[in-house]
Amino acid sequence: MKITLVKKVFADGSPCKKCAEIEHKMRETGQLEHIDHTVIAYEADPQSEGMLIAAEHSVDRAPFFIVERDGQAPEVYTVYFKFVKEVLNQKTTEDEEIQEIMNDVDLDFL
């Protein structure tokens, strides 16, 4: 299995808020170790690897995860806690899931 994290960087060079929050949370919990590849979607460069991957998978917000398993089509996860539960097989609390849904305003569109 290969896991790619795609995060966004604004034209001014700053990271999107939600991307930074998710990456920090993953670093604290040791989940970042499961990420095989991190790709940046540069807002100022529509041809950047991350922007091209987002277009290929019809994803319009960041961060997101692409999970590739042998012999299967890639799966795209735009919800962090769903990714944690279904791919990393780790428990999440209902409060965490609700908080992420309620904070969707922090998601950044590509």
Beta strands, then each sheet from edge to edge (+ up, - down):
strand 1: 2-9
strand 2: 37-42
strand 3: 61-62
strand 4: 64-68
strand 5: 75-77
strand 6: 108-109
sheet 1: 2+ 1+ 4- 5+
sheet 2: 3+ 6-
end
